[in-house]
Each structure stands twice: as structure tokens, then as C-alpha cells.
Amino acid sequence: MIAEVSGMPVSLLVILVLSSASSCIAFALAAYKQGLAVKRWACLALLLGPLTYPLFSAHKRLADVKLLRHGKYRIEC
């Protein structure tokens, strides 16, 4: 029998916590690599988990376009 914590199975709770924690680390490293705000993206990933990816990719693209518009530089992935 699966134990429940306030109506939610423990296994689902563990999966959500591990998903958020791994997303936090992954997005912090990706933000550092791209030169974006590390704490902001780590906190957002901790709250939203993998749902942060579309926001991150759009922000990364906008930062790249802004950099290209104002200079002759390109961020390499």
C-alpha cells in the first residue's frame, strides 16, 4: 500500500521533488554557460521544474538577438 501525504501518493511527491531539483541544477548550469542570470533561472526551475524550458529557450534567443543587434558577437551553444 502506498502511503499518502495530504491526499497525494508519496511516490508522486518524490518524483516532483527530484524533477524540480534536477531541473534547478540543469538550468543553473545552462544559464551560467549562456551568460544569463544563474540565480533567477535556478529559482524558476526549482518552482516550475521542466516547464521552465520554453521560457529559458525564448529568453536565450532574445538575448542572442539583442547581442547581435548591438554588436558583432554571437553566443555559441
All heavy atoms as a GROMACS GRO file, in nm:
protein
  585
    1MET      N    1   0.084  -0.117   0.000
    1MET     CA    2   0.000   0.000   0.000
    1MET      C    3   0.089   0.125   0.000
    1MET      O    4   0.185   0.132   0.074
    1MET     CB    5  -0.087  -0.001   0.125
    1MET     CG    6  -0.187   0.108   0.129
    1MET     SD    7  -0.343   0.031   0.096
    1MET     CE    8  -0.452   0.163   0.103
    2ILE      N    9   0.057   0.221  -0.084
    2ILE     CA   10   0.135   0.344  -0.094
    2ILE      C   11   0.086   0.442   0.012
    2ILE      O   12  -0.033   0.467   0.025
    2ILE     CB   13   0.119   0.407  -0.234
    2ILE    CG1   14   0.174   0.313  -0.341
    2ILE    CG2   15   0.189   0.541  -0.241
    2ILE    CD1   16   0.152   0.362  -0.480
    3ALA      N   17   0.182   0.495   0.089
    3ALA     CA   18   0.147   0.594   0.191
    3ALA      C   19   0.107   0.724   0.124
    3ALA      O   20   0.154   0.757   0.016
    3ALA     CB   21   0.266   0.616   0.283
    4GLU      N   22   0.018   0.798   0.188
    4GLU     CA   23  -0.029   0.924   0.131
    4GLU      C   24   0.004   1.039   0.225
    4GLU      O   25  -0.002   1.026   0.345
    4GLU     CB   26  -0.179   0.920   0.106
    4GLU     CG   27  -0.219   0.826  -0.004
    4GLU     CD   28  -0.365   0.840  -0.042
    4GLU    OE1   29  -0.429   0.937   0.001
    4GLU    OE2   30  -0.415   0.755  -0.116
    5VAL      N   31   0.042   1.150   0.165
    5VAL     CA   32   0.068   1.273   0.239
    5VAL      C   33  -0.030   1.376   0.189
    5VAL      O   34  -0.021   1.423   0.076
    5VAL     CB   35   0.213   1.322   0.219
    5VAL    CG1   36   0.235   1.454   0.290
    5VAL    CG2   37   0.311   1.217   0.267
    6SER      N   38  -0.127   1.411   0.268
    6SER     CA   39  -0.233   1.507   0.236
    6SER      C   40  -0.299   1.476   0.102
    6SER      O   41  -0.315   1.563   0.017
    6SER     CB   42  -0.180   1.651   0.239
    6SER     OG   43  -0.087   1.671   0.136
    7GLY      N   44  -0.332   1.352   0.079
    7GLY     CA   45  -0.406   1.312  -0.040
    7GLY      C   46  -0.320   1.281  -0.162
    7GLY      O   47  -0.371   1.237  -0.263
    8MET      N   48  -0.189   1.304  -0.157
    8MET     CA   49  -0.100   1.278  -0.271
    8MET      C   50  -0.010   1.160  -0.238
    8MET      O   51   0.051   1.157  -0.131
    8MET     CB   52  -0.015   1.402  -0.300
    8MET     CG   53   0.073   1.388  -0.421
    8MET     SD   54   0.179   1.531  -0.450
    8MET     CE   55   0.058   1.658  -0.481
    9PRO      N   56   0.000   1.063  -0.327
    9PRO     CA   57   0.088   0.950  -0.301
    9PRO      C   58   0.233   0.996  -0.284
    9PRO      O   59   0.278   1.090  -0.349
    9PRO     CB   60   0.075   0.862  -0.425
    9PRO     CG   61  -0.050   0.906  -0.491
    9PRO     CD   62  -0.072   1.048  -0.453
   10VAL      N   63   0.306   0.930  -0.196
   10VAL     CA   64   0.444   0.968  -0.166
   10VAL      C   65   0.532   0.953  -0.289
   10VAL      O   66   0.620   1.036  -0.314
   10VAL     CB   67   0.498   0.885  -0.048
   10VAL    CG1   68   0.646   0.912  -0.026
   10VAL    CG2   69   0.420   0.916   0.078
   11SER      N   70   0.509   0.851  -0.369
   11SER     CA   71   0.594   0.829  -0.486
   11SER      C   72   0.582   0.945  -0.585
   11SER      O   73   0.681   0.987  -0.643
   11SER     CB   74   0.558   0.697  -0.554
   11SER     OG   75   0.424   0.699  -0.598
   12LEU      N   76   0.463   1.000  -0.602
   12LEU     CA   77   0.445   1.114  -0.690
   12LEU      C   78   0.514   1.237  -0.634
   12LEU      O   79   0.576   1.316  -0.706
   12LEU     CB   80   0.296   1.142  -0.710
   12LEU     CG   81   0.260   1.258  -0.803
   12LEU    CD1   82   0.314   1.233  -0.943
   12LEU    CD2   83   0.112   1.279  -0.805
   13LEU      N   84   0.508   1.253  -0.502
   13LEU     CA   85   0.575   1.365  -0.436
   13LEU      C   86   0.727   1.356  -0.452
   13LEU      O   87   0.792   1.457  -0.480
   13LEU     CB   88   0.537   1.367  -0.288
   13LEU     CG   89   0.584   1.485  -0.206
   13LEU    CD1   90   0.520   1.613  -0.259
   13LEU    CD2   91   0.550   1.464  -0.061
   14VAL      N   92   0.781   1.237  -0.441
   14VAL     CA   93   0.925   1.216  -0.459
   14VAL      C   94   0.965   1.248  -0.602
   14VAL      O   95   1.068   1.313  -0.626
   14VAL     CB   96   0.965   1.072  -0.420
   14VAL    CG1   97   1.108   1.042  -0.461
   14VAL    CG2   98   0.947   1.052  -0.271
   15ILE      N   99   0.886   1.206  -0.698
   15ILE     CA  100   0.915   1.233  -0.839
   15ILE      C  101   0.914   1.384  -0.865
   15ILE      O  102   1.001   1.436  -0.935
   15ILE     CB  103   0.815   1.160  -0.931
   15ILE    CG1  104   0.842   1.010  -0.926
   15ILE    CG2  105   0.824   1.212  -1.074
   15ILE    CD1  106   0.737   0.927  -0.995
   16LEU      N  107   0.817   1.456  -0.811
   16LEU     CA  108   0.810   1.601  -0.830
   16LEU      C  109   0.930   1.672  -0.767
   16LEU      O  110   0.986   1.764  -0.827
   16LEU     CB  111   0.680   1.656  -0.771
   16LEU     CG  112   0.552   1.622  -0.847
   16LEU    CD1  113   0.431   1.671  -0.770
   16LEU    CD2  114   0.556   1.682  -0.985
   17VAL      N  115   0.970   1.631  -0.649
   17VAL     CA  116   1.084   1.694  -0.582
   17VAL      C  117   1.213   1.667  -0.657
   17VAL      O  118   1.294   1.758  -0.679
   17VAL     CB  119   1.094   1.644  -0.436
   17VAL    CG1  120   1.226   1.685  -0.372
   17VAL    CG2  121   0.978   1.697  -0.355
   18LEU      N  122   1.234   1.544  -0.700
   18LEU     CA  123   1.355   1.510  -0.775
   18LEU      C  124   1.359   1.580  -0.911
   18LEU      O  125   1.463   1.624  -0.956
   18LEU     CB  126   1.367   1.359  -0.792
   18LEU     CG  127   1.398   1.280  -0.667
   18LEU    CD1  128   1.400   1.130  -0.697
   18LEU    CD2  129   1.530   1.324  -0.607
   19SER      N  130   1.243   1.592  -0.976
   19SER     CA  131   1.236   1.661  -1.103
   19SER      C  132   1.269   1.809  -1.088
   19SER      O  133   1.344   1.865  -1.169
   19SER     CB  134   1.096   1.643  -1.163
   19SER     OG  135   1.081   1.720  -1.279
   20SER      N  136   1.217   1.871  -0.986
   20SER     CA  137   1.246   2.012  -0.962
   20SER      C  138   1.393   2.034  -0.926
   20SER      O  139   1.456   2.129  -0.973
   20SER     CB  140   1.158   2.067  -0.852
   20SER     OG  141   1.025   2.075  -0.895
   21ALA      N  142   1.448   1.946  -0.844
   21ALA     CA  143   1.588   1.961  -0.804
   21ALA      C  144   1.683   1.942  -0.922
   21ALA      O  145   1.777   2.019  -0.940
   21ALA     CB  146   1.621   1.861  -0.694
   22SER      N  147   1.657   1.842  -1.004
   22SER     CA  148   1.744   1.820  -1.120
   22SER      C  149   1.728   1.930  -1.223
   22SER      O  150   1.825   1.972  -1.287
   22SER     CB  151   1.717   1.683  -1.182
   22SER     OG  152   1.584   1.676  -1.231
   23SER      N  153   1.607   1.983  -1.238
   23SER     CA  154   1.585   2.096  -1.329
   23SER      C  155   1.658   2.220  -1.280
   23SER      O  156   1.714   2.296  -1.359
   23SER     CB  157   1.436   2.126  -1.343
   23SER     OG  158   1.370   2.022  -1.407
   24CYS      N  159   1.657   2.240  -1.149
   24CYS     CA  160   1.726   2.354  -1.090
   24CYS      C  161   1.874   2.351  -1.124
   24CYS      O  162   1.931   2.451  -1.169
   24CYS     CB  163   1.706   2.353  -0.939
   24CYS     SG  164   1.790   2.485  -0.852
   25ILE      N  165   1.937   2.237  -1.107
   25ILE     CA  166   2.080   2.223  -1.137
   25ILE      C  167   2.107   2.237  -1.286
   25ILE      O  168   2.199   2.308  -1.328
   25ILE     CB  169   2.131   2.088  -1.084
   25ILE    CG1  170   2.125   2.087  -0.932
   25ILE    CG2  171   2.273   2.060  -1.131
   25ILE    CD1  172   2.146   1.952  -0.870
   26ALA      N  173   2.023   2.174  -1.368
   26ALA     CA  174   2.045   2.179  -1.513
   26ALA      C  175   2.029   2.320  -1.568
   26ALA      O  176   2.111   2.365  -1.650
   26ALA     CB  177   1.947   2.084  -1.582
   27PHE      N  178   1.926   2.392  -1.525
   27PHE     CA  179   1.906   2.527  -1.576
   27PHE      C  180   2.008   2.624  -1.520
   27PHE      O  181   2.044   2.722  -1.587
   27PHE     CB  182   1.764   2.574  -1.550
   27PHE     CG  183   1.666   2.518  -1.648
   27PHE    CD1  184   1.577   2.420  -1.610
   27PHE    CD2  185   1.663   2.561  -1.779
   27PHE    CE1  186   1.487   2.367  -1.700
   27PHE    CE2  187   1.575   2.509  -1.870
   27PHE     CZ  188   1.486   2.411  -1.831
   28ALA      N  189   2.056   2.602  -1.398
   28ALA     CA  190   2.162   2.688  -1.344
   28ALA      C  191   2.289   2.673  -1.426
   28ALA      O  192   2.355   2.772  -1.461
   28ALA     CB  193   2.188   2.653  -1.198
   29LEU      N  194   2.324   2.550  -1.461
   29LEU     CA  195   2.443   2.527  -1.544
   29LEU      C  196   2.425   2.584  -1.685
   29LEU      O  197   2.517   2.644  -1.741
   29LEU     CB  198   2.474   2.377  -1.552
   29LEU     CG  199   2.524   2.315  -1.422
   29LEU    CD1  200   2.538   2.163  -1.439
   29LEU    CD2  201   2.656   2.376  -1.381
   30ALA      N  202   2.306   2.567  -1.742
   30ALA     CA  203   2.280   2.621  -1.876
   30ALA      C  204   2.283   2.773  -1.876
   30ALA      O  205   2.336   2.835  -1.968
   30ALA     CB  206   2.146   2.570  -1.927
   31ALA      N  207   2.229   2.835  -1.771
   31ALA     CA  208   2.231   2.981  -1.761
   31ALA      C  209   2.374   3.031  -1.745
   31ALA      O  210   2.412   3.132  -1.805
   31ALA     CB  211   2.145   3.027  -1.644
   32TYR      N  212   2.453   2.963  -1.666
   32TYR     CA  213   2.593   3.001  -1.649
   32TYR      C  214   2.668   2.991  -1.781
   32TYR      O  215   2.745   3.080  -1.816
   32TYR     CB  216   2.659   2.912  -1.543
   32TYR     CG  217   2.804   2.941  -1.523
   32TYR    CD1  218   2.844   3.054  -1.453
   32TYR    CD2  219   2.902   2.857  -1.574
   32TYR    CE1  220   2.978   3.082  -1.434
   32TYR    CE2  221   3.035   2.884  -1.557
   32TYR     CZ  222   3.074   2.997  -1.486
   32TYR     OH  223   3.207   3.025  -1.470
   33LYS      N  224   2.642   2.884  -1.854
   33LYS     CA  225   2.710   2.863  -1.982
   33LYS      C  226   2.670   2.970  -2.085
   33LYS      O  227   2.752   3.012  -2.165
   33LYS     CB  228   2.673   2.724  -2.036
   33LYS     CG  229   2.744   2.686  -2.162
   33LYS     CD  230   2.708   2.546  -2.203
   33LYS     CE  231   2.774   2.511  -2.335
   33LYS     NZ  232   2.736   2.377  -2.380
   34GLN      N  233   2.545   3.016  -2.081
   34GLN     CA  234   2.497   3.115  -2.176
   34GLN      C  235   2.519   3.258  -2.129
   34GLN      O  236   2.490   3.352  -2.202
   34GLN     CB  237   2.347   3.094  -2.202
   34GLN     CG  238   2.316   2.964  -2.270
   34GLN     CD  239   2.379   2.954  -2.408
   34GLN    OE1  240   2.387   3.051  -2.482
   34GLN    NE2  241   2.425   2.836  -2.441
   35GLY      N  242   2.566   3.277  -2.007
   35GLY     CA  243   2.591   3.411  -1.955
   35GLY      C  244   2.465   3.481  -1.907
   35GLY      O  245   2.457   3.604  -1.908
   36LEU      N  246   2.366   3.405  -1.863
   36LEU     CA  247   2.242   3.461  -1.811
   36LEU      C  248   2.244   3.459  -1.658
   36LEU      O  249   2.337   3.406  -1.598
   36LEU     CB  250   2.123   3.380  -1.864
   36LEU     CG  251   2.108   3.375  -2.016
   36LEU    CD1  252   1.997   3.279  -2.054
   36LEU    CD2  253   2.083   3.512  -2.073
   37ALA      N  254   2.143   3.517  -1.597
   37ALA     CA  255   2.136   3.523  -1.450
   37ALA      C  256   2.112   3.383  -1.393
   37ALA      O  257   2.005   3.325  -1.412
   37ALA     CB  258   2.024   3.617  -1.408
   38VAL      N  259   2.211   3.331  -1.322
   38VAL     CA  260   2.206   3.193  -1.273
   38VAL      C  261   2.102   3.176  -1.163
   38VAL      O  262   2.021   3.083  -1.168
   38VAL     CB  263   2.346   3.150  -1.223
   38VAL    CG1  264   2.340   3.011  -1.162
   38VAL    CG2  265   2.446   3.154  -1.336
   39LYS      N  266   2.100   3.265  -1.064
   39LYS     CA  267   2.006   3.251  -0.952
   39LYS      C  268   1.861   3.260  -1.000
   39LYS      O  269   1.775   3.186  -0.952
   39LYS     CB  270   2.030   3.360  -0.848
   39LYS     CG  271   2.156   3.340  -0.768
   39LYS     CD  272   2.169   3.451  -0.665
   39LYS     CE  273   2.301   3.445  -0.594
   39LYS     NZ  274   2.317   3.558  -0.501
   40ARG      N  275   1.834   3.350  -1.092
   40ARG     CA  276   1.698   3.367  -1.142
   40ARG      C  277   1.648   3.239  -1.208
   40ARG      O  278   1.537   3.193  -1.180
   40ARG     CB  279   1.693   3.481  -1.243
   40ARG     CG  280   1.556   3.503  -1.303
   40ARG     CD  281   1.558   3.609  -1.409
   40ARG     NE  282   1.616   3.732  -1.356
   40ARG     CZ  283   1.661   3.830  -1.433
   40ARG    NH1  284   1.658   3.819  -1.562
   40ARG    NH2  285   1.712   3.938  -1.379
   41TRP      N  286   1.728   3.181  -1.295
   41TRP     CA  287   1.684   3.061  -1.366
   41TRP      C  288   1.683   2.938  -1.276
   41TRP      O  289   1.598   2.850  -1.291
   41TRP     CB  290   1.770   3.038  -1.490
   41TRP     CG  291   1.737   3.140  -1.592
   41TRP    CD1  292   1.813   3.247  -1.628
   41TRP    CD2  293   1.616   3.150  -1.668
   41TRP    NE1  294   1.746   3.322  -1.723
   41TRP    CE2  295   1.626   3.265  -1.750
   41TRP    CE3  296   1.501   3.073  -1.676
   41TRP    CZ2  297   1.524   3.303  -1.836
   41TRP    CZ3  298   1.401   3.112  -1.763
   41TRP    CH2  299   1.414   3.224  -1.842
   42ALA      N  300   1.772   2.932  -1.178
   42ALA     CA  301   1.770   2.821  -1.084
   42ALA      C  302   1.644   2.825  -0.997
   42ALA      O  303   1.579   2.723  -0.976
   42ALA     CB  304   1.895   2.824  -0.997
   43CYS      N  305   1.609   2.944  -0.949
   43CYS     CA  306   1.487   2.957  -0.866
   43CYS      C  307   1.362   2.927  -0.947
   43CYS      O  308   1.270   2.860  -0.899
   43CYS     CB  309   1.479   3.096  -0.807
   43CYS     SG  310   1.600   3.126  -0.679
   44LEU      N  311   1.358   2.975  -1.070
   44LEU     CA  312   1.242   2.949  -1.155
   44LEU      C  313   1.230   2.800  -1.185
   44LEU      O  314   1.119   2.744  -1.183
   44LEU     CB  315   1.252   3.029  -1.284
   44LEU     CG  316   1.129   3.033  -1.371
   44LEU    CD1  317   1.014   3.101  -1.299
   44LEU    CD2  318   1.158   3.105  -1.501
   45ALA      N  319   1.341   2.734  -1.211
   45ALA     CA  320   1.338   2.590  -1.237
   45ALA      C  321   1.299   2.511  -1.112
   45ALA      O  322   1.235   2.408  -1.122
   45ALA     CB  323   1.474   2.544  -1.289
   46LEU      N  324   1.338   2.561  -0.997
   46LEU     CA  325   1.300   2.495  -0.872
   46LEU      C  326   1.149   2.502  -0.851
   46LEU      O  327   1.087   2.407  -0.804
   46LEU     CB  328   1.373   2.558  -0.754
   46LEU     CG  329   1.363   2.487  -0.621
   46LEU    CD1  330   1.423   2.346  -0.631
   46LEU    CD2  331   1.436   2.567  -0.514
   47LEU      N  332   1.089   2.613  -0.892
   47LEU     CA  333   0.944   2.629  -0.877
   47LEU      C  334   0.865   2.556  -0.986
   47LEU      O  335   0.764   2.493  -0.958
   47LEU     CB  336   0.907   2.777  -0.880
   47LEU     CG  337   0.955   2.860  -0.761
   47LEU    CD1  338   0.922   3.006  -0.785
   47LEU    CD2  339   0.892   2.811  -0.633
   48LEU      N  340   0.910   2.568  -1.112
   48LEU     CA  341   0.833   2.514  -1.224
   48LEU      C  342   0.882   2.380  -1.276
   48LEU      O  343   0.810   2.313  -1.350
   48LEU     CB  344   0.832   2.615  -1.340
   48LEU     CG  345   0.766   2.749  -1.313
   48LEU    CD1  346   0.779   2.837  -1.436
   48LEU    CD2  347   0.622   2.732  -1.274
   49GLY      N  348   1.004   2.343  -1.242
   49GLY     CA  349   1.059   2.217  -1.291
   49GLY      C  350   1.089   2.225  -1.440
   49GLY      O  351   1.132   2.329  -1.491
   50PRO      N  352   1.065   2.119  -1.513
   50PRO     CA  353   1.096   2.115  -1.656
   50PRO      C  354   1.012   2.212  -1.741
   50PRO      O  355   1.045   2.238  -1.856
   50PRO     CB  356   1.065   1.971  -1.697
   50PRO     CG  357   1.058   1.894  -1.572
   50PRO     CD  358   1.023   1.989  -1.463
   51LEU      N  359   0.906   2.266  -1.684
   51LEU     CA  360   0.823   2.361  -1.759
   51LEU      C  361   0.898   2.493  -1.784
   51LEU      O  362   0.849   2.578  -1.858
   51LEU     CB  363   0.694   2.389  -1.683
   51LEU     CG  364   0.602   2.270  -1.664
   51LEU    CD1  365   0.484   2.309  -1.576
   51LEU    CD2  366   0.555   2.216  -1.797
   52THR      N  367   1.015   2.508  -1.726
   52THR     CA  368   1.096   2.628  -1.744
   52THR      C  369   1.161   2.631  -1.881
   52THR      O  370   1.198   2.738  -1.929
   52THR     CB  371   1.205   2.633  -1.635
   52THR    OG1  372   1.142   2.618  -1.508
   52THR    CG2  373   1.282   2.762  -1.636
   53TYR      N  374   1.174   2.517  -1.946
   53TYR     CA  375   1.249   2.511  -2.072
   53TYR      C  376   1.199   2.607  -2.181
   53TYR      O  377   1.282   2.675  -2.242
   53TYR     CB  378   1.252   2.368  -2.125
   53TYR     CG  379   1.329   2.357  -2.255
   53TYR    CD1  380   1.468   2.368  -2.253
   53TYR    CD2  381   1.266   2.341  -2.376
   53TYR    CE1  382   1.540   2.362  -2.371
   53TYR    CE2  383   1.337   2.336  -2.493
   53TYR     CZ  384   1.475   2.345  -2.490
   53TYR     OH  385   1.546   2.340  -2.607
   54PRO      N  386   1.069   2.617  -2.209
   54PRO     CA  387   1.027   2.713  -2.314
   54PRO      C  388   1.061   2.858  -2.279
   54PRO      O  389   1.102   2.934  -2.366
   54PRO     CB  390   0.875   2.695  -2.321
   54PRO     CG  391   0.848   2.564  -2.260
   54PRO     CD  392   0.956   2.539  -2.161
   55LEU      N  393   1.049   2.894  -2.153
   55LEU     CA  394   1.085   3.030  -2.110
   55LEU      C  395   1.235   3.053  -2.127
   55LEU      O  396   1.278   3.158  -2.174
   55LEU     CB  397   1.046   3.052  -1.964
   55LEU     CG  398   0.898   3.045  -1.931
   55LEU    CD1  399   0.879   3.048  -1.780
   55LEU    CD2  400   0.825   3.159  -1.996
   56PHE      N  401   1.314   2.955  -2.089
   56PHE     CA  402   1.459   2.967  -2.099
   56PHE      C  403   1.505   2.978  -2.244
   56PHE      O  404   1.588   3.063  -2.276
   56PHE     CB  405   1.527   2.848  -2.031
   56PHE     CG  406   1.677   2.856  -2.032
   56PHE    CD1  407   1.741   2.938  -1.941
   56PHE    CD2  408   1.752   2.783  -2.121
   56PHE    CE1  409   1.880   2.946  -1.940
   56PHE    CE2  410   1.889   2.791  -2.122
   56PHE     CZ  411   1.954   2.872  -2.030
   57SER      N  412   1.451   2.895  -2.330
   57SER     CA  413   1.494   2.899  -2.469
   57SER      C  414   1.452   3.029  -2.537
   57SER      O  415   1.528   3.085  -2.617
   57SER     CB  416   1.441   2.778  -2.546
   57SER     OG  417   1.300   2.777  -2.546
   58ALA      N  418   1.334   3.081  -2.504
   58ALA     CA  419   1.291   3.209  -2.561
   58ALA      C  420   1.379   3.323  -2.510
   58ALA      O  421   1.419   3.411  -2.586
   58ALA     CB  422   1.145   3.236  -2.527
   59HIS      N  423   1.412   3.322  -2.381
   59HIS     CA  424   1.496   3.427  -2.325
   59HIS      C  425   1.637   3.421  -2.383
   59HIS      O  426   1.699   3.524  -2.411
   59HIS     CB  427   1.501   3.414  -2.173
   59HIS     CG  428   1.571   3.527  -2.106
   59HIS    ND1  429   1.510   3.649  -2.086
   59HIS    CD2  430   1.697   3.540  -2.058
   59HIS    CE1  431   1.595   3.730  -2.027
   59HIS    NE2  432   1.709   3.666  -2.010
   60LYS      N  433   1.688   3.300  -2.403
   60LYS     CA  434   1.820   3.282  -2.461
   60LYS      C  435   1.824   3.336  -2.604
   60LYS      O  436   1.918   3.404  -2.643
   60LYS     CB  437   1.858   3.134  -2.458
   60LYS     CG  438   1.999   3.106  -2.504
   60LYS     CD  439   2.036   2.961  -2.482
   60LYS     CE  440   1.959   2.875  -2.576
   60LYS     NZ  441   2.008   2.737  -2.584
   61ARG      N  442   1.719   3.309  -2.680
   61ARG     CA  443   1.712   3.357  -2.818
   61ARG      C  444   1.702   3.510  -2.821
   61ARG      O  445   1.768   3.575  -2.903
   61ARG     CB  446   1.593   3.297  -2.891
   61ARG     CG  447   1.580   3.344  -3.034
   61ARG     CD  448   1.469   3.273  -3.105
   61ARG     NE  449   1.494   3.132  -3.118
   61ARG     CZ  450   1.556   3.075  -3.221
   61ARG    NH1  451   1.599   3.150  -3.317
   61ARG    NH2  452   1.574   2.946  -3.226
   62LEU      N  453   1.622   3.569  -2.733
   62LEU     CA  454   1.612   3.714  -2.727
   62LEU      C  455   1.744   3.780  -2.687
   62LEU      O  456   1.781   3.885  -2.741
   62LEU     CB  457   1.501   3.756  -2.631
   62LEU     CG  458   1.359   3.732  -2.679
   62LEU    CD1  459   1.261   3.763  -2.567
   62LEU    CD2  460   1.328   3.813  -2.801
   63ALA      N  461   1.815   3.720  -2.594
   63ALA     CA  462   1.945   3.772  -2.554
   63ALA      C  463   2.045   3.764  -2.669
   63ALA      O  464   2.125   3.856  -2.690
   63ALA     CB  465   1.998   3.695  -2.433
   64ASP      N  466   2.038   3.658  -2.746
   64ASP     CA  467   2.126   3.641  -2.861
   64ASP      C  468   2.095   3.745  -2.969
   64ASP      O  469   2.185   3.806  -3.026
   64ASP     CB  470   2.112   3.500  -2.917
   64ASP     CG  471   2.225   3.462  -3.010
   64ASP    OD1  472   2.331   3.526  -3.004
   64ASP    OD2  473   2.207   3.365  -3.086
   65VAL      N  474   1.968   3.769  -2.996
   65VAL     CA  475   1.927   3.869  -3.094
   65VAL      C  476   1.969   4.008  -3.049
   65VAL      O  477   2.018   4.089  -3.129
   65VAL     CB  478   1.775   3.862  -3.121
   65VAL    CG1  479   1.726   3.983  -3.198
   65VAL    CG2  480   1.741   3.734  -3.194
   66LYS      N  481   1.952   4.038  -2.922
   66LYS     CA  482   1.992   4.167  -2.869
   66LYS      C  483   2.142   4.188  -2.883
   66LYS      O  484   2.189   4.296  -2.918
   66LYS     CB  485   1.951   4.177  -2.722
   66LYS     CG  486   1.978   4.308  -2.658
   66LYS     CD  487   1.930   4.308  -2.513
   66LYS     CE  488   1.961   4.437  -2.443
   66LYS     NZ  489   1.918   4.432  -2.303
   67LEU      N  490   2.219   4.083  -2.857
   67LEU     CA  491   2.363   4.090  -2.870
   67LEU      C  492   2.404   4.110  -3.015
   67LEU      O  493   2.494   4.188  -3.046
   67LEU     CB  494   2.426   3.964  -2.812
   67LEU     CG  495   2.577   3.962  -2.797
   67LEU    CD1  496   2.619   4.069  -2.697
   67LEU    CD2  497   2.622   3.827  -2.749
   68LEU      N  498   2.337   4.041  -3.106
   68LEU     CA  499   2.368   4.056  -3.249
   68LEU      C  500   2.331   4.196  -3.300
   68LEU      O  501   2.398   4.250  -3.387
   68LEU     CB  502   2.294   3.951  -3.330
   68LEU     CG  503   2.352   3.810  -3.328
   68LEU    CD1  504   2.259   3.714  -3.398
   68LEU    CD2  505   2.488   3.809  -3.391
   69ARG      N  506   2.224   4.252  -3.247
   69ARG     CA  507   2.178   4.382  -3.292
   69ARG      C  508   2.275   4.493  -3.252
   69ARG      O  509   2.298   4.587  -3.325
   69ARG     CB  510   2.040   4.412  -3.235
   69ARG     CG  511   1.979   4.540  -3.288
   69ARG     CD  512   1.843   4.567  -3.228
   69ARG     NE  513   1.756   4.451  -3.241
   69ARG     CZ  514   1.658   4.421  -3.157
   69ARG    NH1  515   1.634   4.498  -3.054
   69ARG    NH2  516   1.584   4.316  -3.175
   70HIS      N  517   2.334   4.480  -3.134
   70HIS     CA  518   2.419   4.586  -3.081
   70HIS      C  519   2.568   4.559  -3.098
   70HIS      O  520   2.649   4.643  -3.062
   70HIS     CB  521   2.389   4.610  -2.933
   70HIS     CG  522   2.249   4.660  -2.911
   70HIS    ND1  523   2.207   4.783  -2.955
   70HIS    CD2  524   2.144   4.602  -2.851
   70HIS    CE1  525   2.079   4.800  -2.922
   70HIS    NE2  526   2.039   4.692  -2.859
   71GLY      N  527   2.604   4.448  -3.149
   71GLY     CA  528   2.744   4.416  -3.168
   71GLY      C  529   2.761   4.305  -3.270
   71GLY      O  530   2.664   4.251  -3.322
   72LYS      N  531   2.881   4.275  -3.300
   72LYS     CA  532   2.911   4.170  -3.398
   72LYS      C  533   2.953   4.041  -3.329
   72LYS      O  534   3.046   3.973  -3.370
   72LYS     CB  535   3.024   4.217  -3.491
   72LYS     CG  536   2.990   4.340  -3.569
   72LYS     CD  537   2.883   4.312  -3.671
   72LYS     CE  538   2.857   4.437  -3.752
   72LYS     NZ  539   2.741   4.430  -3.834
   73TYR      N  540   2.885   4.007  -3.221
   73TYR     CA  541   2.919   3.890  -3.144
   73TYR      C  542   2.807   3.788  -3.151
   73TYR      O  543   2.693   3.820  -3.171
   73TYR     CB  544   2.944   3.927  -2.998
   73TYR     CG  545   3.047   4.036  -2.983
   73TYR    CD1  546   3.009   4.165  -2.953
   73TYR    CD2  547   3.181   4.008  -3.000
   73TYR    CE1  548   3.103   4.266  -2.940
   73TYR    CE2  549   3.275   4.107  -2.989
   73TYR     CZ  550   3.236   4.236  -2.958
   73TYR     OH  551   3.327   4.334  -2.946
   74ARG      N  552   2.842   3.662  -3.131
   74ARG     CA  553   2.743   3.555  -3.131
   74ARG      C  554   2.774   3.460  -3.017
   74ARG      O  555   2.889   3.424  -2.996
   74ARG     CB  556   2.745   3.481  -3.263
   74ARG     CG  557   2.653   3.360  -3.265
   74ARG     CD  558   2.593   3.341  -3.402
   74ARG     NE  559   2.514   3.221  -3.409
   74ARG     CZ  560   2.391   3.210  -3.365
   74ARG    NH1  561   2.333   3.312  -3.308
   74ARG    NH2  562   2.324   3.098  -3.376
   75ILE      N  563   2.671   3.418  -2.946
   75ILE     CA  564   2.686   3.320  -2.839
   75ILE      C  565   2.684   3.180  -2.901
   75ILE      O  566   2.591   3.146  -2.972
   75ILE     CB  567   2.574   3.333  -2.734
   75ILE    CG1  568   2.578   3.469  -2.668
   75ILE    CG2  569   2.584   3.222  -2.631
   75ILE    CD1  570   2.461   3.494  -2.576
   76GLU      N  571   2.787   3.104  -2.875
   76GLU     CA  572   2.794   2.968  -2.929
   76GLU      C  573   2.734   2.871  -2.829
   76GLU      O  574   2.759   2.880  -2.710
   76GLU     CB  575   2.940   2.928  -2.957
   76GLU     CG  576   3.004   3.010  -3.066
   76GLU     CD  577   2.941   2.991  -3.203
   76GLU    OE1  578   2.896   2.879  -3.233
   76GLU    OE2  579   2.935   3.090  -3.279
   77CYS      N  580   2.655   2.779  -2.878
   77CYS     CA  581   2.591   2.680  -2.791
   77CYS      C  582   2.682   2.563  -2.768
   77CYS      O  583   2.744   2.512  -2.848
   77CYS     CB  584   2.460   2.632  -2.853
   77CYS     SG  585   2.339   2.763  -2.866
   0.00000   0.00000   0.00000
